[in-house]
Amino acid sequence: MAALPTPSEREQTRWYFARYAAELPTAGEIVLFNRSWYNRAGVEHVMGFCSDEQYEEFLRFCPQFELSIRNEGVMLVKYWLSVSDDEQERRFEKRLEDPRKRWKFSPVDLQARARWVDYAEAKDRMFASTDSDASPWFVVEADDKRTARLNLISHLLKQVPYERMPPPAPVKLPPRQKRPYERPPRELERHVPVTYEVD
């Protein structure tokens, strides 16, 4: 799982895609990006964390970057989890009501609500620039988290070619060792107090 933090001062002066390219998988590996290079087309653009020139360059170059990845034999699958306005509002309200979930509100999250339409517009422009037959976006309806996860996993598994593995060879347990041995009394051990018990 790659969930890159805010770029360092050095990373801010590098080629934008460099920090993500370093996380790409090699043969036999899988990498899931929790936050990917698409930050530039979303939060960075809407919140003013990048310049208009950087944003436009991203939209221009991103399809070429992804084509290059695919040409190197890396499978790239992009998902967008789509949540309706009503459900997003319900989740925000639930976080406000539950002190255990209130920590999930970052200043950027609060601004996301204040810039709701800006984010929708940025997403639509991002799709227009970066959705293609070679590197499509797959949209997952995600109002219900459980079914969204199951649908995404099912779809992802169908994207990956695989061969069914032969069943593992049966395992035969060796006979358990038996010889006289008297264990020390349990009272000599330091036991964790039993606070919870299974009914």
Secondary structure per residue as TSV (DSSP state, phi and psi in degrees):
chain	resnum	aa	ss	phi	psi
A	1	M	-	360.0	128.1
A	2	A	E	-114.2	112.6
A	3	A	E	-127.3	84.7
A	4	L	-	-71.0	139.8
A	5	P	-	-76.3	-179.3
A	6	T	S	-54.2	135.3
A	7	P	-	-61.4	143.6
A	8	S	-	-71.1	171.9
A	9	E	T	-59.8	-39.9
A	10	R	T	-66.0	-44.8
A	11	E	G	-63.5	-29.1
A	12	Q	G	-66.1	-20.4
A	13	T	G	-101.6	1.2
A	14	R	S	-91.0	170.5
A	15	W	-	-54.7	129.4
A	16	Y	T	-53.4	-42.6
A	17	F	T	-79.3	-6.1
A	18	A	H	-59.9	-44.8
A	19	R	H	-67.6	-28.2
A	20	Y	H	-81.3	-38.9
A	21	A	H	-58.8	-35.9
A	22	A	T	-64.8	-20.5
A	23	E	T	-95.4	-4.9
A	24	L	-	-64.5	150.4
A	25	P	-	-75.9	157.0
A	26	T	-	-103.5	-178.9
A	27	A	T	-51.9	130.9
A	28	G	T	83.3	1.1
A	29	E	-	-107.2	159.3
A	30	I	-	-129.1	133.9
A	31	V	-	-124.7	128.9
A	32	L	-	-104.9	122.0
A	33	F	E	-91.8	117.0
A	34	N	E	-76.6	-42.5
A	35	R	E	-127.0	119.8
A	36	S	-	-110.3	-167.7
A	37	W	G	-61.0	-14.1
A	38	Y	G	-71.7	-5.3
A	39	N	G	-52.6	-36.4
A	40	R	I	-63.2	-38.5
A	41	A	I	-81.1	-13.1
A	42	G	I	-111.1	-97.5
A	43	V	I	-60.9	-40.3
A	44	E	I	-64.2	-41.8
A	45	H	H	-68.7	-50.1
A	46	V	H	-65.3	-40.5
A	47	M	H	-86.6	-1.0
A	48	G	T	75.9	24.0
A	49	F	S	-80.8	-9.0
A	50	C	S	-134.4	162.4
A	51	S	-	-81.0	163.9
A	52	D	H	-60.3	-36.5
A	53	E	H	-65.8	-41.9
A	54	Q	H	-64.4	-39.9
A	55	Y	H	-63.9	-47.7
A	56	E	H	-64.6	-38.4
A	57	E	H	-65.0	-37.6
A	58	F	H	-60.2	-50.5
A	59	L	H	-62.4	-33.7
A	60	R	H	-72.2	-44.6
A	61	F	H	-89.7	-26.2
A	62	C	H	-52.6	-46.7
A	63	P	H	-59.5	-33.2
A	64	Q	H	-70.2	-40.3
A	65	F	H	-60.3	-45.8
A	66	E	H	-69.1	-35.3
A	67	L	H	-64.8	-40.5
A	68	S	H	-62.3	-41.8
A	69	I	H	-58.7	-47.5
A	70	R	H	-65.6	-38.4
A	71	N	H	-63.8	-23.3
A	72	E	T	-85.0	2.0
A	73	G	T	92.2	8.9
A	74	V	-	-88.8	128.4
A	75	M	-	-80.3	126.7
A	76	L	-	-117.9	120.2
A	77	V	-	-124.2	124.9
A	78	K	E	-114.6	128.6
A	79	Y	E	-119.9	141.5
A	80	W	E	-119.5	117.4
A	81	L	E	-86.5	111.4
A	82	S	E	-96.3	123.7
A	83	V	-	-119.4	132.5
A	84	S	-	-66.3	158.6
A	85	D	H	-57.2	-43.2
A	86	D	H	-63.6	-42.4
A	87	E	H	-69.7	-39.4
A	88	Q	H	-62.7	-40.9
A	89	E	H	-63.6	-40.7
A	90	R	H	-61.8	-41.3
A	91	R	H	-67.1	-39.4
A	92	F	H	-61.1	-46.4
A	93	E	H	-62.1	-39.8
A	94	K	H	-63.9	-38.6
A	95	R	H	-64.9	-37.9
A	96	L	H	-65.0	-37.8
A	97	E	H	-77.1	-28.2
A	98	D	-	-106.0	109.5
A	99	P	T	-57.9	-25.6
A	100	R	T	-71.7	-18.9
A	101	K	T	-109.3	-7.0
A	102	R	G	-63.7	-27.3
A	103	W	G	-61.7	-20.3
A	104	K	G	-70.1	-13.6
A	105	F	-	-81.8	110.2
A	106	S	-	-97.5	165.4
A	107	P	H	-56.4	-35.0
A	108	V	H	-67.8	-37.3
A	109	D	H	-61.1	-42.9
A	110	L	H	-65.0	-39.4
A	111	Q	H	-68.0	-30.0
A	112	A	H	-60.4	-38.7
A	113	R	H	-69.6	-39.8
A	114	A	H	-67.3	-23.2
A	115	R	T	-117.0	38.0
A	116	W	H	-50.0	-51.0
A	117	V	H	-70.7	-36.1
A	118	D	H	-58.8	-42.2
A	119	Y	H	-66.8	-41.2
A	120	A	H	-61.8	-42.9
A	121	E	H	-64.7	-41.6
A	122	A	H	-64.5	-40.2
A	123	K	H	-63.2	-44.3
A	124	D	H	-65.0	-39.1
A	125	R	H	-69.7	-37.8
A	126	M	H	-59.9	-45.9
A	127	F	H	-61.0	-44.0
A	128	A	H	-60.1	-33.8
A	129	S	H	-89.2	-25.6
A	130	T	H	-124.6	2.5
A	131	D	-	-94.4	123.4
A	132	S	-	-148.5	167.4
A	133	D	S	-62.6	-34.2
A	134	A	S	-73.6	-33.1
A	135	S	S	-141.9	73.8
A	136	P	-	-78.7	156.6
A	137	W	E	-91.8	135.3
A	138	F	E	-109.3	124.2
A	139	V	E	-96.4	127.9
A	140	V	E	-110.1	120.4
A	141	E	E	-68.8	119.7
A	142	A	-	-124.8	24.2
A	143	D	S	-60.4	-39.7
A	144	D	S	-100.9	112.2
A	145	K	H	-61.7	-40.8
A	146	R	H	-65.0	-49.7
A	147	T	H	-68.1	-32.3
A	148	A	H	-61.2	-46.0
A	149	R	H	-61.6	-46.3
A	150	L	H	-63.6	-42.6
A	151	N	H	-65.5	-40.7
A	152	L	H	-65.3	-47.3
A	153	I	H	-61.5	-43.8
A	154	S	H	-60.2	-45.1
A	155	H	H	-65.3	-43.9
A	156	L	H	-61.3	-42.8
A	157	L	H	-63.3	-30.4
A	158	K	H	-76.3	-17.4
A	159	Q	H	-80.1	-23.6
A	160	V	S	-98.6	117.8
A	161	P	-	-70.4	137.7
A	162	Y	-	-151.1	160.6
A	163	E	-	-112.0	138.2
A	164	R	-	-66.2	130.7
A	165	M	-	-78.9	144.4
A	166	P	-	-65.3	151.6
A	167	P	-	-62.0	147.8
A	168	P	-	-65.8	152.1
A	169	A	-	-63.8	144.1
A	170	P	-	-62.2	148.0
A	171	V	-	-108.9	129.4
A	172	K	-	-107.3	122.6
A	173	L	-	-73.5	133.5
A	174	P	-	-71.3	158.1
A	175	P	-	-63.2	141.6
A	176	R	-	-68.8	137.0
A	177	Q	-	-60.7	137.5
A	178	K	-	-132.7	115.9
A	179	R	-	-156.3	157.0
A	180	P	-	-62.2	129.8
A	181	Y	-	-161.3	130.8
A	182	E	-	-110.7	118.8
A	183	R	-	-76.3	152.8
A	184	P	-	-65.8	155.7
A	185	P	-	-59.1	140.5
A	186	R	G	-61.5	-24.9
A	187	E	G	-62.9	-19.8
A	188	L	G	-81.1	-12.1
A	189	E	S	-89.7	153.4
A	190	R	-	-93.2	100.8
A	191	H	-	-93.8	142.5
A	192	V	-	-71.1	133.9
A	193	P	-	-59.1	140.0
A	194	V	-	-83.4	101.0
A	195	T	-	-93.9	-36.3
A	196	Y	-	-121.3	141.8
A	197	E	-	-133.3	148.2
A	198	V	-	-80.3	130.5
A	199	D	-	-69.9	360.0
